[in-house]
């Protein structure tokens, strides 16, 4: 899960950098026909994806058993087979 999260974070970071460059209204980009509208919308979408990713990650972490919980379950299994 950590690898998938890292890949997604890297993709989001790259998309953000591209969109930030495109959204620059100082004339540094030749792709300025829409005044950066699409880039600003893309940045808003990326922000939304980041928030969703964080929420998903937080929920996933909450559902993971702690080491103590895991050891208790192992002990139960061992006790059942004595």
N, C-alpha and C positions, 0 to 999 in steps of 0.2 A: 504494500500500500504506500509506503514511503517513496518508492521509486516512481510510482504513478503520480503521486502528489508533486514530486520534484519536476517531473517532465511537464506537467500542467503549469506549474509555476514558471518554468523557463519559457514555455510557449506564450504564456500571458505576458511575461516581461518583454519578450521580443515584439509581440503585437503592440504592446503599449509604446515601446520606443518608436516603432514605425508610424503608429498613429500620431504620436506627439510631433514627430518631424513633419508629417503631412499637415497636421493641424496648425502649424506655425504660420501665422498670418503676416510675417515680416517680408515675404516675398522670396524666401530661400528655396521654395519648392516650385517647380514648374506645374505641379498638379494642384493648382489653386483656383480652378474654375468655379467651384462651389463655395469658396470662402472658408473651407475647412469644415463644412457642415458634416460631411460623412465621417471625417476623423473624430469630431467631437462626439457624434453618436456612437462611434466605435469605442471611444474611451469610456463612455458611459456604460456600454455593454460589457466592456472588460472589467470595470469596477463592479458591476453586478455579478459577473462570473467569479470574481475574487471573493466577494461576500458570500456567494453560494458555496464556493469551495471551502471557505473557512467554516461555515456553518456545518457542512457535511463532515469535514474533518473533526470538528468539535463533537458532533454526534457520534461519530465512529469511535473516538477516544473514550467517550463516556460509556460505551457499550463493551469495551474491552475489559476482561476480568483483570483484577489486580493480581500480583504475584501471590499475595496471601490467599485470595479466593481460589486461584489455581491450585495451590498446595493443599487447601482444604478438600478440594474435589479429588485430588490424587490420593489423599489420606482416606477418604470415604471408599474409594475403589479398592485400596489395599486392605482396609478393614473388612470389606465385603468378601474378600477372597482368602481370609484367614481360616 
